[in-house]
Amino acid sequence: MQKLISYLCFISLIFSFVLASAQNNHIVVYEQYENNKLIADKLIKVTADKNYALISYPNSTEKIIIDYKKKQTIKTAKIKDKKYAVHNNFSSLSQAVISNQKDSILGFECTKAVYNVFSNNFDVWFTQKAGFKASSSISFCPPEALVLKVVINGNRSFIAKSISKTDEEIQLPDTDYENLNDAQFTAMQIAARYIRIPVFDKEVINYENNIENIDEEKTGITYRYSKGNIILKKIKLPDTKNQGRFFIELSDWSNGDAYDRVGSVFTLSAKNQHAMLNAFKNGPETLPVFKDKSENKYQGVYATENYSPVTELMRFYTPFGVGHYNNKRIIDGYQWSDSAIYKQDVTDLIPTDANEVWIGVYIGNYDKGGHKVSLRLNYYPDEESNPEKKWISSLFSTVNIMEAAGQNYGRLFEQDTLRMSFEIPDSVSEIQLLFTTTGHGGWENGDEFVQKNNQVKIDGKTVFDLTPWRSDCGTYRLINPASGNFPDGLSSSDYSRSNWCPGTLTPPFVIPLKNISTGKHQIEVIIDQGKPEGGSFSHWCVNGILTGKIK
């Protein structure tokens, strides 16, 4: 009996010790402020015991631990049913400069430490008299210290609101985590935060006389049109329960073509889907025709009651031969890029009320090898906002994506005006015009190299009046290996151009139409296009899309 009593006393003592240890743990709650204003619902909770601090950020599933015993930080995450961890020693963290400044926070006298990380200044206030250690960030772990305040660049701060005791215990990560280095872990985190939709993977865009296209319009199949100048695919869109943003990312390699070419990434809307697919299969003659004053025909230039041009997501220009010609023109000191990469925000142009969409890429070229392109649509969800229904109306386009099949160049501006009517529904607000314009042709005296004025008028009132021009083309020399070098030391890709450079994209001008009323309107595009010279002619690739929000 005496032995049993002694055993029970021993168990009771152990239990009391564990309970007392747990009850000596602490919870620190930090508030976030921006420009001295409290950010609601952004509390950071830190649970601390003698050797560890567990940081819990709002809306985060990551487990972040400061191990003061081993002097290391631990980040863990569960991504697609797999668990990952990264360990970093305190010695790898930024080092502080301790100042003589003091402040009182929650009754503790605190000392200021100053950190400089990625050109950002962090003022960290800490105390070593709290009896335990913790921090609101694993980036700042002063030795044997409790961090109570962090101020970033003087305008954002994390300030301890309260300290309380708790019986919560800190659970360390299991041993079944796959250990990564910091670079690998960060890449995994970023990739898990957004949805990547692959569209094309090094698909060839070239010139071939015989292209056979399947009549069935199936999802996930690449169709080739306009003698190989267009590739097209129907893809599924993500379920956009939240607002989010869409980006497209395109990579281009020369597969034999040495020249700079007009390129376009586009979608087909429900209004023009049948008409465009029919034109791709049977030729641009099936599209509505506009005739200029000289009776020249331009197919599919502007929207009609039953037709609208493709919705251009990105206008890009291929460089001179990047990839294929890298080893064919070796110049000491020139490290040619592997490819040309273009990335653009297209949030306003991707519908939120569609499950599928046709998306295509056009590169105008007459080379059998042509180009290879990879295209990806990325969706970055915003968990804190609801999706807004978009209004997208493609008005006009003189980008002749079916050039190889006979669609005319945009030469009409020399003697005519692009003029059309459109209508604003009652249900649409926050309307803006996305206007993309680039000048081409005519060699040295043509509009590609000569500044020309562009005007856009709505109901006779000028809403855009500008001479579009790019003078930064020399920046992109290293993606233009096949560009010719001239006696004066310049290369062809260096020359300034009418709003484009070899190897760049041309974003649209965003024109807010704040005072436009509902109902019918007329739009005009006026360009000071140059006259032909011998066998050369100038032309303009213009594109206009109205966007808005449905009330």
C-alpha positions in Angstrom: 0.0 0.0 0.0 2.9 2.4 0.9 4.4 1.7 -2.5 1.1 2.5 -4.3 0.7 5.8 -2.4 4.3 6.8 -3.3 3.7 5.9 -6.9 0.5 8.0 -7.0 2.3 10.9 -5.4 5.0 10.7 -8.0 2.5 10.7 -10.8 0.7 13.6 -9.3 4.0 15.5 -9.0 4.8 14.9 -12.6 1.3 15.9 -13.7 1.5 19.1 -11.6 4.9 19.9 -13.2 3.6 19.5 -16.7 0.5 21.5 -16.0 2.6 24.2 -14.3 4.9 24.3 -17.3 2.0 24.6 -19.7 0.4 27.3 -17.7 3.7 29.2 -17.8 3.3 29.5 -21.6 2.2 32.8 -23.1 0.1 34.2 -25.9 1.1 37.5 -27.5 -1.4 39.2 -29.8 -0.1 41.8 -32.3 -2.2 44.4 -34.2 -1.2 45.6 -37.7 -1.3 49.3 -38.6 -0.8 51.2 -41.8 -0.2 54.9 -41.7 -1.3 54.8 -38.0 -4.7 53.2 -39.0 -5.6 49.8 -37.6 -6.0 47.1 -40.2 -9.1 45.1 -39.1 -9.1 41.3 -38.8 -5.3 41.1 -39.2 -4.2 40.0 -35.7 -1.1 38.0 -35.4 -1.1 35.4 -32.6 2.2 34.1 -31.1 2.2 31.2 -28.6 5.5 31.0 -26.6 7.0 28.5 -24.1 10.5 28.3 -22.7 12.2 27.3 -25.9 9.8 27.9 -28.8 7.5 30.5 -30.3 4.7 29.5 -32.7 3.5 32.3 -35.1 0.0 32.2 -36.5 -0.8 34.6 -39.3 -4.4 35.4 -40.4 -5.8 33.2 -43.2 -2.6 31.1 -43.3 -2.2 27.4 -43.0 1.5 27.5 -42.6 3.1 26.6 -39.2 6.0 29.0 -38.4 8.2 28.3 -35.4 11.1 30.0 -33.8 13.4 27.4 -32.1 15.4 29.4 -29.6 17.0 26.3 -28.2 18.6 25.3 -31.5 18.7 28.9 -32.7 16.8 28.3 -35.9 13.5 29.1 -37.6 11.2 26.5 -39.0 8.5 27.1 -41.7 6.1 24.3 -42.7 3.4 24.1 -45.2 1.0 21.4 -46.6 0.7 21.7 -50.4 -1.4 19.3 -52.4 -1.4 16.7 -49.5 2.4 16.8 -49.2 4.1 18.4 -46.2 7.3 20.5 -46.6 9.6 22.3 -44.1 12.6 24.6 -44.3 15.0 25.3 -41.5 17.2 28.4 -41.2 19.8 29.2 -38.6 19.7 32.5 -36.8 23.1 33.3 -38.3 21.5 33.5 -41.8 19.0 36.2 -40.7 19.6 39.9 -41.1 21.9 41.4 -38.4 20.7 44.3 -36.2 22.3 47.5 -35.1 21.3 48.1 -31.5 20.5 51.7 -30.6 20.3 53.6 -27.3 16.6 54.6 -27.9 14.1 53.3 -25.3 10.3 53.0 -25.2 7.7 51.6 -22.9 5.3 49.0 -24.3 2.8 47.0 -22.2 4.8 48.0 -19.1 8.2 46.8 -20.4 11.1 49.0 -21.1 12.1 48.3 -24.7 15.3 48.8 -26.7 15.3 49.6 -30.4 17.2 47.4 -32.9 17.4 48.6 -36.6 17.4 46.1 -39.5 17.8 46.8 -43.2 16.3 44.2 -45.4 16.0 44.5 -49.2 16.4 48.3 -48.9 13.6 48.5 -46.3 14.1 49.9 -42.8 12.8 47.9 -39.8 12.7 49.4 -36.3 12.3 46.5 -33.9 11.5 47.2 -30.2 12.3 44.4 -27.8 12.7 43.6 -24.1 14.8 40.9 -22.4 12.9 41.1 -19.1 9.6 39.4 -20.0 10.8 36.0 -18.9 10.1 34.4 -22.3 11.0 34.9 -25.9 8.8 35.6 -29.0 8.5 37.7 -32.1 5.8 38.6 -34.7 8.2 37.6 -37.5 10.9 35.0 -38.0 13.0 37.6 -39.7 13.7 39.4 -36.4 14.8 37.2 -33.5 16.9 39.3 -31.1 18.7 37.0 -28.5 16.7 36.1 -25.4 14.2 38.8 -26.3 10.5 39.4 -26.6 9.7 41.6 -29.6 6.8 44.0 -28.9 6.8 46.4 -31.8 8.0 46.4 -35.4 7.9 49.6 -37.6 8.5 49.2 -41.4 9.7 52.3 -43.3 7.9 54.5 -40.7 4.4 53.8 -42.1 3.5 50.2 -41.3 3.7 48.6 -37.9 3.0 45.4 -35.8 2.4 46.3 -32.2 1.7 43.9 -29.3 -1.8 44.4 -28.0 -1.9 42.0 -25.1 0.1 39.3 -23.3 -1.7 36.5 -21.4 -0.8 33.1 -19.9 -2.2 30.0 -21.5 -2.2 26.2 -21.1 -1.8 25.7 -24.9 1.2 23.6 -25.8 3.3 24.1 -28.9 3.3 21.1 -31.3 6.5 20.7 -33.2 6.4 19.5 -36.8 6.3 15.8 -37.4 9.3 14.0 -38.9 7.4 13.2 -42.1 8.0 16.6 -43.6 10.1 16.8 -46.7 13.0 19.2 -46.0 13.6 21.9 -48.7 16.0 24.8 -48.8 14.6 28.3 -48.6 14.5 28.9 -52.4 12.7 25.7 -53.0 10.2 26.3 -50.2 9.4 29.9 -51.5 8.9 28.6 -55.0 6.5 25.9 -53.7 4.6 28.5 -51.7 4.2 30.9 -54.7 3.1 28.1 -57.1 0.4 27.0 -54.6 -1.2 30.4 -54.4 -2.4 30.7 -58.0 -3.8 28.5 -60.8 -1.8 27.9 -63.9 -3.6 26.9 -67.1 -1.3 25.6 -69.8 -2.5 26.5 -73.3 0.4 25.8 -75.7 3.7 24.2 -75.2 6.3 25.0 -77.8 3.7 24.8 -80.6 5.0 25.8 -84.1 3.6 28.9 -85.8 4.9 28.9 -89.4 3.9 29.0 -93.0 2.6 25.9 -94.7 0.4 25.7 -97.8 -1.5 22.7 -96.7 -3.1 22.8 -93.3 -5.8 20.3 -92.5 -8.2 21.4 -89.7 -10.6 19.1 -87.9 -14.2 20.2 -88.1 -15.1 19.1 -84.5 -14.5 21.9 -82.0 -13.2 20.0 -79.0 -11.6 21.3 -75.8 -7.9 20.9 -75.4 -7.0 20.3 -79.1 -4.7 22.6 -81.0 -6.1 23.8 -84.4 -3.9 25.5 -87.0 -5.3 28.1 -89.4 -4.3 30.7 -92.0 -1.6 28.5 -93.5 0.0 27.9 -90.1 0.1 31.5 -88.9 -2.6 30.9 -86.3 -2.9 28.3 -83.5 -6.2 28.0 -81.6 -7.5 26.0 -78.7 -10.6 25.9 -76.5 -9.7 25.8 -72.8 -11.6 25.5 -69.6 -11.5 28.5 -67.3 -11.1 28.2 -63.5 -14.1 28.6 -61.2 -13.8 32.2 -60.3 -15.6 32.3 -57.0 -13.4 35.3 -56.0 -12.5 38.4 -57.9 -8.8 37.5 -58.7 -6.6 38.6 -61.6 -5.7 37.0 -64.9 -2.3 37.2 -66.5 -1.1 35.6 -69.8 2.5 34.6 -70.1 4.0 33.9 -73.6 7.4 32.6 -74.6 8.7 32.8 -78.2 11.6 31.1 -79.9 12.6 31.5 -83.5 12.3 28.1 -85.3 14.0 29.5 -88.4 12.4 32.9 -89.0 15.0 35.6 -88.7 12.7 38.7 -88.7 10.6 40.8 -86.3 6.9 39.9 -86.8 3.5 41.2 -85.6 2.1 38.8 -83.0 -1.3 38.7 -81.2 -2.9 36.7 -78.4 -6.6 36.7 -78.7 -9.9 35.2 -77.6 -13.2 34.6 -79.4 -16.3 36.0 -77.8 -19.7 34.3 -77.9 -20.8 37.0 -80.4 -18.1 36.3 -82.9 -17.2 32.7 -82.2 -19.2 31.1 -85.1 -18.2 33.8 -87.6 -14.4 33.6 -86.8 -14.3 29.8 -86.8 -16.1 29.9 -90.2 -13.6 32.4 -91.5 -10.6 30.4 -90.2 -11.9 27.4 -92.0 -13.2 29.0 -95.2 -11.2 32.2 -95.5 -11.6 35.9 -94.5 -14.0 36.6 -97.4 -16.8 35.3 -95.2 -16.4 38.2 -92.8 -18.1 41.6 -93.1 -16.3 43.9 -95.6 -15.4 47.6 -95.3 -14.5 49.5 -98.5 -12.4 52.6 -98.5 -12.7 55.5 -100.9 -10.6 53.6 -103.5 -12.8 50.5 -103.2 -10.1 48.5 -101.4 -11.7 45.8 -99.3 -10.9 45.2 -95.6 -12.4 42.1 -94.1 -13.7 41.9 -90.5 -12.4 45.3 -89.4 -15.2 46.4 -87.1 -18.2 45.0 -85.2 -21.7 44.7 -86.8 -24.9 43.5 -85.4 -23.9 39.8 -85.7 -20.1 40.1 -85.6 -17.3 41.5 -83.6 -13.5 41.2 -84.1 -11.4 39.0 -81.9 -10.7 40.2 -78.5 -6.9 41.0 -78.4 -5.4 40.1 -75.1 -1.8 41.0 -76.0 0.0 42.6 -78.9 3.6 41.5 -79.1 6.5 41.6 -81.6 8.9 38.8 -82.1 12.6 39.7 -82.0 15.1 39.1 -84.8 15.7 35.3 -84.5 16.1 34.7 -80.8 16.9 31.0 -80.1 17.5 29.7 -83.6 20.2 32.2 -84.5 21.9 32.5 -81.1 24.8 30.3 -82.3 24.8 31.5 -85.9 25.8 35.1 -85.0 28.3 35.0 -82.1 29.7 38.4 -81.0 32.2 38.7 -78.2 30.5 40.2 -75.2 26.9 39.6 -76.4 25.1 36.9 -74.4 21.9 36.3 -76.4 18.7 35.4 -74.5 17.2 32.0 -74.8 13.8 33.4 -75.7 11.5 36.4 -75.6 9.1 36.4 -72.7 6.0 38.5 -72.5 3.6 38.8 -69.5 0.5 41.0 -69.3 -2.4 41.6 -67.0 -5.6 40.7 -68.9 -8.1 40.7 -66.0 -10.5 43.0 -67.7 -10.6 40.9 -70.9 -11.3 37.4 -69.4 -15.1 36.8 -68.9 -16.3 35.7 -65.4 -19.5 34.2 -66.8 -18.0 31.6 -69.1 -16.7 28.0 -68.4 -14.7 27.8 -71.6 -13.0 30.2 -74.0 -11.3 29.9 -77.4 -7.7 31.4 -77.2 -5.3 31.8 -80.0 -1.9 33.1 -81.0 -1.0 34.7 -84.3 2.5 35.5 -85.7 2.5 36.8 -89.3 5.4 35.1 -91.1 6.2 33.3 -94.3 9.0 31.0 -93.0 8.6 27.2 -93.1 10.3 26.9 -89.7 8.6 29.9 -88.3 8.4 30.2 -84.5 7.7 28.1 -81.4 5.5 29.5 -78.7 4.4 28.5 -75.2 1.4 30.2 -73.6 0.0 30.0 -70.1 -3.0 31.7 -68.5 -2.5 32.4 -64.8 -5.3 33.1 -62.3 -4.5 34.8 -59.0 -7.5 34.5 -56.7 -8.3 37.3 -54.2 -9.9 35.5 -51.3 -11.4 38.7 -49.9 -13.4 40.0 -52.8 -16.4 38.8 -54.8 -16.3 38.4 -58.5 -17.7 41.3 -60.6 -19.5 40.5 -63.9 -17.6 42.1 -66.7 -18.8 43.7 -69.9 -16.4 43.2 -72.9 -17.2 44.6 -76.3 -14.6 44.3 -79.1 -15.2 47.2 -81.5 -12.6 47.2 -84.2 -9.3 45.7 -85.2 -7.0 46.1 -88.3 -4.6 43.4 -87.1 -4.9 41.1 -90.1 -4.4 37.8 -88.3 -5.5 36.0 -91.4 -2.9 37.8 -93.6 -1.6 34.5 -95.1 -5.1 33.6 -96.1 -5.7 37.0 -97.8 -6.9 39.4 -95.1 -5.9 43.0 -96.0 -3.4 45.2 -94.1 -4.8 48.2 -92.3 -3.9 50.7 -95.1 -7.2 52.6 -95.0 -6.1 55.6 -92.9 -4.2 57.2 -95.8 -7.4 58.4 -97.4 -10.2 57.3 -95.0 -11.3 57.3 -91.4 -12.2 54.2 -89.4 -15.8 55.1 -88.4 -18.4 52.9 -86.7 -21.4 53.0 -84.4 -21.7 51.2 -81.0 -24.1 51.1 -78.1 -23.7 51.3 -74.3 -26.2 49.2 -72.4 -28.1 50.6 -69.4 -26.6 48.0 -67.1 -22.9 48.9 -67.6 -20.7 51.3 -65.6 -17.0 52.3 -65.3 -16.6 52.2 -69.0 -13.2 52.5 -70.6 -11.7 52.1 -74.1 -8.6 50.0 -74.5 -6.9 51.4 -77.6 -3.8 49.6 -79.0 -1.9 51.2 -82.0 1.3 50.5 -83.8 2.6 51.8 -87.1 4.4 49.6 -89.8 5.9 49.4 -93.2 7.4 51.7 -95.8 11.0 51.0 -94.8 13.1 54.0 -93.7 10.5 56.7 -94.7 7.5 54.7 -93.7 5.2 55.0 -90.7 7.2 52.4 -88.8 10.1 54.9 -88.4 8.3 58.2 -88.8 6.2 59.7 -86.0 2.5 60.0 -86.9 -0.4 61.5 -85.0 -3.3 59.3 -83.8 -6.7 60.6 -82.8 -9.8 58.9 -81.4 -13.1 60.8 -81.4 -16.4 59.7 -79.8 -19.5 61.6 -81.1 -17.1 64.2 -82.6 -15.3 64.9 -79.3 -11.6 64.0 -79.1 -10.9 61.5 -76.3 -7.3 60.6 -77.5 -4.7 62.6 -79.3 -1.2 61.3 -79.2 1.8 60.4 -81.4 2.6 56.9 -80.2 6.4 56.2 -80.2 9.0 53.9 -78.6 12.6 55.2 -78.2 13.8 52.4 -75.9 14.3 49.7 -78.5 18.1 49.5 -77.9 17.3 48.0 -74.5 16.3 44.7 -76.1 19.4 44.2 -78.3 20.3 40.9 -76.5 17.1 39.2 -77.7 17.8 40.1 -81.3 20.7 38.0 -82.5 19.7 38.2 -86.2 19.3 41.9 -86.3 21.6 43.6 -88.9 24.5 45.7 -87.7 25.0 49.0 -89.6 28.2 51.0 -90.3 27.3 53.7 -87.8 27.3 51.1 -84.9 23.6 50.8 -84.5 21.6 47.6 -85.2 18.2 47.5 -86.8 16.5 46.4 -83.5 17.9 49.6 -81.9 15.9 52.0 -84.0 12.9 53.9 -82.5 9.5 52.8 -83.9 5.9 53.7 -83.9 4.9 52.3 -80.5 6.7 48.9 -80.7 10.2 47.4 -80.5 11.4 44.0 -81.8 11.0 41.6 -78.8 8.5 43.7 -76.8 4.7 43.8 -76.2 2.6 46.9 -76.8 0.1 47.5 -74.0 -3.1 49.3 -74.8 -3.8 53.0 -73.9 -6.5 53.0 -71.3 -9.0 55.8 -72.1 -11.6 56.3 -69.3 -15.0 57.3 -70.7 -16.4 58.8 -67.5 -19.2 60.9 -68.9 -20.4 58.6 -71.7 -24.1 58.0 -71.6 -26.1 54.9 -72.4 -27.4 54.4 -75.9 -25.8 54.7 -79.3 -22.6 56.5 -80.1 -20.1 56.9 -83.0 -16.3 56.4 -82.8 -13.7 57.5 -85.2 -10.0 56.6 -85.5 -7.9 59.1 -87.5 -4.2 58.5 -88.3 -1.8 60.6 -90.4 -0.8 57.6 -92.5 2.0 58.1 -95.0 1.7 57.5 -98.8 3.2 54.5 -100.6 6.7 54.7 -101.9 7.4 52.5 -104.9 6.5 48.9 -103.8 6.4 49.8 -100.1 3.4 51.0 -98.2 2.5 52.0 -94.6 -0.2 50.5 -92.5 -1.5 50.6 -88.9 -2.5 47.8 -86.5 -5.2 49.4 -84.3 -7.5 47.6 -81.9 -10.3 49.0 -79.8 -12.1 47.2 -77.0 -14.7 48.6 -74.6 -14.8 47.2 -71.0 -16.9 47.9 -68.0 -18.7 46.4 -65.0 -22.2 45.1 -65.1 -24.2 46.8 -62.3 
